[in-house]
Amino acid sequence: MNPAEIQALIEAQLPGCTASVQSPDNIHYEALIVCAAFAGKRPLQRHQMVYAALGARMGGDIHALSIQALTPEEQAGRKG
């Protein structure tokens, strides 16, 4: 899979989220996902939401995925 396909899957399964996915080799991926639905969730719960969005592709088409899962407020704080 390419990063754009993974981005589209995440954004389709997590409405209102924005994702940015990068990969040097289309096997190992890094994703920054910003989503209001992450509010009040622990990091593990956020990652589980992303894994659920990708389903069976995790461990198959997607060998490794590094995830940064932030709320819009957390993302704004990083920029400021």
N, C-alpha and C positions, 0 to 999 in steps of 0.2 A: 504494500500500500504506500501511497505517497502522502506527505503531510497534509495536502489540501483535502484528501479523502477523509483522513482522520478528523481534521478540523470540522468538516461538514457533518460527520457522524455525531460528534460531540455537540455541536450547535443544534442539530436537529433533535437530539434526545434530551437535551437540557435547555428548554426554551428560555430565552432571555439571556443566555450566556454568550460570551464571546471567547473564542479560543484562538490561540496562535501556536502552531505546531511547526517544529523544525526537525530536520534529520540530515545527518551527513551521508547516510548510506541506505535509507529506506528500510532499516531494520531496527535501529535504535532511535528513539524519538524523545524530544523535549517539548512539553506542552505548558503553556501559561493559560489558565482558564479563569475568567472573571465572571462571577455569577452571584446574584443577590440570594439565590437559594442556598448558598453556602453559609449564610449568616446563622450563628448559633450552633454550627456544626464543628466538631473536632476535625483535625486534619485527616484522620483515618476515615471518618464518615464522608468527607469530601472526596477522598480518593475512591472510596467504594462507589460513590455516585458516578464518577467518571468511568470506572471499570464497568459498571452496569450499562452505561451508555454505549460502550464499545463491545460488550457481550463476548461471544466466543472468539472474536478477533484477538483478544488478549491471550498471549501465549501461542498464538498461531501466526497470523499475518503480522502481528505486532509483537516482536520479541521482547523489547524493553521500552518502557515509557516512564520518563521522569516527569512528575507532575508538580506544578505550582498552582494551587487552587486558592483563589483569593476572592473576597467580596469586593464590590466596587469601592467601598470605603477604604479597605486595606490597600487596594491598588492606588488610589488617590494619595494615600499617605506615603507610599513608596516614591511617588513622583515629587512630592513636596519636600 
